[in-house]
Amino acid sequence: MTALYYIAGACVIWTVVASILIARDLQKRGIKVSFLWLRVLILKYLSQYQKITREENGRTGPLFYHYVIPINIALVIVIFFIIRGCLL
C-alpha cells in the first residue's frame, strides 16, 4: 500500500513539472501565461498547447501526455483509496 502512496506522489510531482513546462513553452511561443493562476488555468493552457502543437507538427506535443497520463494515474489511485476506505 505504501508503494501506491509513493506512485501517487510521484505522479503529482510529475504533473506539476509538466504544467510548468507547458506554461513555459506557451510563453516561448508568444502566448501570455499567468504563473500566479496556473493551477486554475492549466486546462486552458493545456488545450492551447495541444492546438498549437497539432497545427505545427500534425500531432499533439509530448508535454500534453506528460500532464494527462500521471494526473489520471493519481486520480485512479485516489479513487482506489476512497473505495477501499469505504469498504473497510
DSSP file (Angstrom, degrees, kcal/mol; ACC not computed):
  #  RESIDUE AA STRUCTURE BP1 BP2  ACC     N-H-->O    O-->H-N    N-H-->O    O-->H-N    TCO  KAPPA ALPHA  PHI   PSI    X-CA   Y-CA   Z-CA
    1    1 A M     >        0   0    0      0, 0.0     4,-1.3     0, 0.0     3,-0.5   0.000 360.0 360.0 360.0 -36.6    0.0    0.0    0.0
    2    2 A T  H  >  +     0   0    0      1,-0.2     4,-2.1     2,-0.2     5,-0.2   0.816 360.0  62.6 -66.5 -26.4    2.8    2.4    0.7
    3    3 A A  H  > S+     0   0    0      1,-0.2     4,-2.4     2,-0.2    -1,-0.2   0.882 100.2  53.2 -64.2 -35.9    4.1    1.9   -2.8
    4    4 A L  H  > S+     0   0    0     -3,-0.5     4,-2.7     2,-0.2    -1,-0.2   0.868 105.8  53.7 -66.1 -35.5    0.8    3.3   -4.1
    5    5 A Y  H  X S+     0   0    0     -4,-1.3     4,-2.5     2,-0.2    -2,-0.2   0.930 110.8  46.2 -62.0 -44.2    1.3    6.4   -2.0
    6    6 A Y  H  X S+     0   0    0     -4,-2.1     4,-2.5     2,-0.2    -2,-0.2   0.896 112.5  49.9 -66.2 -39.9    4.7    6.9   -3.5
    7    7 A I  H  X S+     0   0    0     -4,-2.4     4,-2.3     2,-0.2    -2,-0.2   0.926 111.9  48.0 -64.2 -44.3    3.4    6.3   -7.0
    8    8 A A  H  X S+     0   0    0     -4,-2.7     4,-2.1     2,-0.2    -2,-0.2   0.910 112.7  49.0 -63.1 -41.7    0.6    8.9   -6.4
    9    9 A G  H  X S+     0   0    0     -4,-2.5     4,-2.3     1,-0.2    -2,-0.2   0.905 110.9  49.3 -63.8 -42.0    3.1   11.4   -5.0
   10   10 A A  H  X S+     0   0    0     -4,-2.5     4,-2.6     1,-0.2    -1,-0.2   0.886 110.0  52.2 -64.3 -38.1    5.4   10.9   -7.9
   11   11 A C  H  X S+     0   0    0     -4,-2.3     4,-2.3     2,-0.2    -2,-0.2   0.890 108.7  50.0 -65.4 -38.9    2.5   11.4  -10.4
   12   12 A V  H  X S+     0   0    0     -4,-2.1     4,-2.2     2,-0.2    -2,-0.2   0.929 112.7  46.1 -65.1 -44.8    1.5   14.6   -8.7
   13   13 A I  H  X S+     0   0    0     -4,-2.3     4,-2.4     1,-0.2    -2,-0.2   0.916 112.0  52.0 -63.1 -42.5    5.1   16.0   -8.9
   14   14 A W  H  X S+     0   0    0     -4,-2.6     4,-2.3     1,-0.2    -1,-0.2   0.893 110.0  49.4 -59.7 -41.6    5.3   14.8  -12.5
   15   15 A T  H  X S+     0   0    0     -4,-2.3     4,-2.4     2,-0.2    -1,-0.2   0.898 109.7  50.4 -66.4 -41.7    2.1   16.7  -13.3
   16   16 A V  H  X S+     0   0    0     -4,-2.2     4,-2.0     2,-0.2    -2,-0.2   0.927 112.1  47.3 -63.0 -44.9    3.3   19.9  -11.6
   17   17 A V  H  X S+     0   0    0     -4,-2.4     4,-2.3     1,-0.2    -2,-0.2   0.914 111.9  50.8 -62.9 -42.5    6.5   19.9  -13.5
   18   18 A A  H  X S+     0   0    0     -4,-2.3     4,-2.4    48,-0.3    -1,-0.2   0.890 108.4  51.9 -63.0 -39.5    4.7   19.2  -16.8
   19   19 A S  H  X S+     0   0    0     -4,-2.4     4,-2.2     2,-0.2    -1,-0.2   0.889 110.0  48.9 -66.3 -37.5    2.3   22.1  -16.2
   20   20 A I  H  X S+     0   0    0     -4,-2.0     4,-2.4     2,-0.2    -2,-0.2   0.908 111.9  49.0 -66.3 -41.2    5.2   24.4  -15.6
   21   21 A L  H  X S+     0   0    0     -4,-2.3     4,-2.4     2,-0.2    -2,-0.2   0.877 110.2  51.2 -66.9 -36.7    6.9   23.2  -18.8
   22   22 A I  H  X S+     0   0    0     -4,-2.4     4,-2.4     2,-0.2    -2,-0.2   0.931 111.1  48.0 -63.5 -45.3    3.7   23.7  -20.8
   23   23 A A  H  X S+     0   0    0     -4,-2.2     4,-2.2     1,-0.2    -2,-0.2   0.908 112.4  49.0 -62.3 -41.9    3.3   27.2  -19.5
   24   24 A R  H  X S+     0   0    0     -4,-2.4     4,-2.1     1,-0.2    -1,-0.2   0.900 110.3  51.0 -64.9 -40.3    7.0   28.0  -20.3
   25   25 A D  H  X S+     0   0    0     -4,-2.4     4,-1.2     2,-0.2    -2,-0.2   0.900 109.8  49.8 -63.9 -41.2    6.6   26.5  -23.8
   26   26 A L  H  <>S+     0   0    0     -4,-2.4     5,-2.5     1,-0.2     3,-0.2   0.889 108.7  53.1 -64.9 -38.4    3.5   28.7  -24.4
   27   27 A Q  H ><5S+     0   0    0     -4,-2.2     3,-1.8     1,-0.2    -2,-0.2   0.913 105.6  53.6 -62.1 -41.9    5.4   31.7  -23.3
   28   28 A K  H 3<5S+     0   0    0     -4,-2.1    -1,-0.2     1,-0.3    -2,-0.2   0.798 105.9  54.7 -62.4 -27.6    8.2   31.0  -25.7
   29   29 A R  T 3<5S-     0   0    0     -4,-1.2    -1,-0.3    -3,-0.2    -2,-0.2   0.373 126.2-101.1 -88.8   4.5    5.5   30.9  -28.5
   30   30 A G  T < 5S+     0   0    0     -3,-1.8     2,-0.5     1,-0.3    -3,-0.2   0.582  77.1 136.0  92.2  10.9    4.3   34.3  -27.5
   31   31 A I      < -     0   0    0     -5,-2.5     2,-0.3    -6,-0.1    -1,-0.3  -0.793  58.4-118.6 -94.4 132.8    1.2   33.4  -25.5
   32   32 A K        -     0   0    0     -2,-0.5     2,-0.4     2,-0.0    -5,-0.1  -0.544  35.6-173.2 -72.8 126.1    0.7   35.3  -22.3
   33   33 A V        -     0   0    0     -2,-0.3     2,-0.7    -9,-0.0     3,-0.1  -0.974  18.5-146.5-125.7 134.1    0.7   32.9  -19.3
   34   34 A S        -     0   0    0     -2,-0.4     3,-0.2     1,-0.2     7,-0.2  -0.878   9.7-173.5-101.0 109.7   -0.1   33.7  -15.7
   35   35 A F  S >  S+     0   0    0     -2,-0.7     3,-0.9     1,-0.2     4,-0.3   0.763  85.3  62.9 -72.2 -23.3    2.0   31.6  -13.4
   36   36 A L  T 3  S+     0   0    0      1,-0.2     3,-0.3     2,-0.1    -1,-0.2   0.880 113.6  32.9 -65.3 -37.8    0.1   33.0  -10.4
   37   37 A W  T >> S+     0   0    0     -3,-0.2     4,-2.6     1,-0.2     3,-0.6   0.063  83.6 119.2-105.1  22.8   -3.1   31.4  -11.8
   38   38 A L  H <> S+     0   0    0     -3,-0.9     4,-1.0     1,-0.3    -1,-0.2   0.881  72.5  53.2 -59.5 -41.4   -1.5   28.4  -13.3
   39   39 A R  H 34 S+     0   0    0     -4,-0.3    -1,-0.3    -3,-0.3     4,-0.2   0.839 115.2  41.4 -63.9 -31.7   -3.4   25.9  -11.2
   40   40 A V  H <4 S+     0   0    0     -3,-0.6     3,-0.3     1,-0.2    -2,-0.2   0.864 122.6  37.4 -81.8 -38.5   -6.7   27.5  -12.2
   41   41 A L  H  X S+     0   0    0     -4,-2.6     4,-2.3    -7,-0.2     3,-0.5   0.303  80.9 106.8 -99.8   8.4   -5.9   28.0  -15.9
   42   42 A I  H  X S+     0   0    0     -4,-1.0     4,-2.7     1,-0.2    -1,-0.2   0.854  78.3  54.4 -61.7 -35.3   -3.9   24.8  -16.6
   43   43 A L  H  > S+     0   0    0     -3,-0.3     4,-2.0     2,-0.2    -1,-0.2   0.879 109.3  48.6 -66.7 -35.3   -6.8   23.2  -18.6
   44   44 A K  H  > S+     0   0    0     -3,-0.5     4,-2.2     2,-0.2    -2,-0.2   0.935 114.1  45.8 -65.4 -46.5   -7.0   26.3  -20.9
   45   45 A Y  H  X S+     0   0    0     -4,-2.3     4,-2.7     1,-0.2    -2,-0.2   0.864 110.0  55.4 -65.6 -35.5   -3.2   26.2  -21.4
   46   46 A L  H  X S+     0   0    0     -4,-2.7     4,-2.3    -5,-0.2    -1,-0.2   0.917 109.4  45.4 -63.5 -43.9   -3.3   22.5  -22.0
   47   47 A S  H  X S+     0   0    0     -4,-2.0     4,-2.4     2,-0.2    -2,-0.2   0.878 112.7  51.4 -69.3 -35.7   -5.8   22.9  -24.8
   48   48 A Q  H  X S+     0   0    0     -4,-2.2     4,-2.7     2,-0.2     5,-0.2   0.924 110.6  49.0 -63.9 -43.1   -3.8   25.8  -26.3
   49   49 A Y  H  X S+     0   0    0     -4,-2.7     4,-2.5     1,-0.2    12,-0.3   0.919 111.9  48.9 -61.6 -43.7   -0.7   23.7  -26.2
   50   50 A Q  H  X S+     0   0    0     -4,-2.3     4,-2.0     1,-0.2    -2,-0.2   0.924 113.0  46.9 -62.4 -44.8   -2.4   20.8  -27.9
   51   51 A K  H  X S+     0   0    0     -4,-2.4     4,-2.0     2,-0.2    -2,-0.2   0.925 113.7  47.3 -64.5 -45.2   -3.9   23.0  -30.6
   52   52 A I  H  X S+     0   0    0     -4,-2.7     4,-2.0     1,-0.2    -2,-0.2   0.922 113.2  47.0 -64.5 -45.2   -0.6   24.8  -31.3
   53   53 A T  H  X>S+     0   0    0     -4,-2.5     4,-2.8    -5,-0.2     6,-0.7   0.852 110.9  52.6 -69.1 -32.3    1.5   21.6  -31.5
   54   54 A R  H  X5S+     0   0    0     -4,-2.0     4,-1.5    -5,-0.2    -1,-0.2   0.893 110.2  48.5 -67.1 -38.2   -1.1   19.9  -33.7
   55   55 A E  H  <5S+     0   0    0     -4,-2.0    -2,-0.2    -5,-0.2    -1,-0.2   0.879 118.5  40.1 -67.5 -37.0   -1.0   22.9  -36.1
   56   56 A E  H  <5S+     0   0    0     -4,-2.0    -2,-0.2    -5,-0.2    -3,-0.2   0.932 134.2  15.0 -77.2 -47.5    2.8   22.9  -36.2
   57   57 A N  H  <5S-     0   0    0     -4,-2.8    -3,-0.2     2,-0.4    -2,-0.2   0.575  95.5-115.5-108.8 -13.2    3.6   19.2  -36.3
   58   58 A G  S  <<S+     0   0    0     -4,-1.5     2,-0.3    -5,-0.6    -4,-0.2   0.456  91.9  64.1  86.5  -0.5    0.4   17.5  -37.2
   59   59 A R  S    S-     0   0    0     -6,-0.7    -2,-0.4    -9,-0.0    -1,-0.2  -0.973  94.3 -83.7-149.5 163.5    0.3   15.7  -33.8
   60   60 A T        -     0   0    0     -2,-0.3   -10,-0.1     1,-0.1    -9,-0.1  -0.415  49.7-109.8 -71.5 140.7    0.0   16.6  -30.2
   61   61 A G    >>  -     0   0    0    -12,-0.3     3,-1.0    -2,-0.1     4,-0.7  -0.257  24.7-113.9 -68.7 158.1    3.2   17.6  -28.4
   62   62 A P  H 3> S+     0   0    0      0, 0.0     4,-1.7     0, 0.0     3,-0.4   0.776 109.2  67.0 -67.4 -27.6    4.7   15.3  -25.8
   63   63 A L  H 3> S+     0   0    0      1,-0.2     4,-0.8     2,-0.2     5,-0.2   0.810  91.7  64.0 -65.4 -26.7    4.1   17.6  -22.8
   64   64 A F  H X> S+     0   0    0     -3,-1.0     4,-2.5     1,-0.2     3,-0.7   0.940 107.1  41.4 -58.3 -47.2    0.4   17.1  -23.2
   65   65 A Y  H 3X S+     0   0    0     -4,-0.7     4,-1.9    -3,-0.4    -1,-0.2   0.792 106.8  62.7 -73.1 -27.7    0.8   13.4  -22.4
   66   66 A H  H 3< S+     0   0    0     -4,-1.7   -48,-0.3     1,-0.2    -1,-0.2   0.655 113.5  37.1 -70.8 -13.8    3.3   14.2  -19.6
   67   67 A Y  H <X S+     0   0    0     -4,-0.8     4,-1.4    -3,-0.7    -2,-0.2   0.830 118.7  45.3 -96.2 -48.4    0.4   16.0  -18.0
   68   68 A V  H  X S+     0   0    0     -4,-2.5     4,-1.8     1,-0.2     5,-0.2   0.904 109.8  51.4 -69.1 -45.1   -2.6   13.8  -18.8
   69   69 A I  H  X S+     0   0    0     -4,-1.9     4,-2.1     1,-0.2    -1,-0.2   0.951 112.6  41.5 -64.3 -52.5   -1.2   10.4  -18.0
   70   70 A P  H  > S+     0   0    0      0, 0.0     4,-2.5     0, 0.0    -1,-0.2   0.862 113.0  53.9 -67.5 -31.9    0.2   11.0  -14.5
   71   71 A I  H  X S+     0   0    0     -4,-1.4     4,-1.9     1,-0.2    -2,-0.2   0.883 110.9  47.1 -68.0 -35.0   -2.8   13.0  -13.4
   72   72 A N  H  X S+     0   0    0     -4,-1.8     4,-2.3     2,-0.2    -1,-0.2   0.876 110.8  51.3 -71.8 -37.3   -5.1   10.2  -14.4
   73   73 A I  H  X S+     0   0    0     -4,-2.1     4,-2.1     2,-0.2    -2,-0.2   0.933 111.4  47.8 -62.7 -45.4   -2.9    7.6  -12.7
   74   74 A A  H  X S+     0   0    0     -4,-2.5     4,-2.4     1,-0.2    -2,-0.2   0.893 110.7  52.5 -61.9 -39.8   -3.0    9.7   -9.5
   75   75 A L  H  X S+     0   0    0     -4,-1.9     4,-2.5     2,-0.2    -1,-0.2   0.913 108.7  49.4 -62.7 -43.5   -6.8   10.0   -9.9
   76   76 A V  H  X S+     0   0    0     -4,-2.3     4,-2.3     2,-0.2    -1,-0.2   0.900 111.3  49.6 -63.3 -40.8   -7.3    6.2  -10.2
   77   77 A I  H  X S+     0   0    0     -4,-2.1     4,-2.3     2,-0.2    -2,-0.2   0.914 111.1  49.0 -65.3 -42.2   -5.1    5.6   -7.1
   78   78 A V  H  X S+     0   0    0     -4,-2.4     4,-2.2     2,-0.2    -2,-0.2   0.917 111.3  49.4 -64.1 -42.8   -7.1    8.2   -5.1
   79   79 A I  H  X S+     0   0    0     -4,-2.5     4,-2.7     1,-0.2     5,-0.2   0.897 109.1  53.7 -62.5 -39.2  -10.4    6.6   -6.2
   80   80 A F  H  X S+     0   0    0     -4,-2.3     4,-2.7     1,-0.2    -2,-0.2   0.928 110.0  46.8 -58.9 -46.2   -9.0    3.2   -5.2
   81   81 A F  H  X S+     0   0    0     -4,-2.3     4,-2.2     2,-0.2    -2,-0.2   0.857 111.6  51.3 -67.9 -34.0   -8.1    4.5   -1.7
   82   82 A I  H  X S+     0   0    0     -4,-2.2     4,-1.9     2,-0.2    -2,-0.2   0.947 113.5  43.8 -65.6 -47.8  -11.6    6.1   -1.3
   83   83 A I  H  X S+     0   0    0     -4,-2.7     4,-1.6     1,-0.2    -2,-0.2   0.913 114.5  50.1 -63.7 -42.1  -13.3    2.9   -2.3
   84   84 A R  H  X S+     0   0    0     -4,-2.7     4,-1.1    -5,-0.2    -1,-0.2   0.873 110.2  50.8 -63.9 -37.6  -11.0    0.8   -0.1
   85   85 A G  H  < S+     0   0    0     -4,-2.2    -1,-0.2     1,-0.2    -2,-0.2   0.845 109.5  50.3 -69.0 -33.4  -11.7    3.2    2.8
   86   86 A C  H  < S+     0   0    0     -4,-1.9    -1,-0.2     1,-0.2    -2,-0.2   0.804 109.9  50.6 -73.8 -28.9  -15.4    2.9    2.4
   87   87 A L  H  <        0   0    0     -4,-1.6    -1,-0.2     1,-0.2    -2,-0.2   0.722 360.0 360.0 -83.2 -20.9  -15.4   -0.9    2.3
   88   88 A L     <        0   0    0     -4,-1.1    -1,-0.2    -5,-0.1    -2,-0.2   0.466 360.0 360.0 -85.6 360.0  -13.3   -1.3    5.5
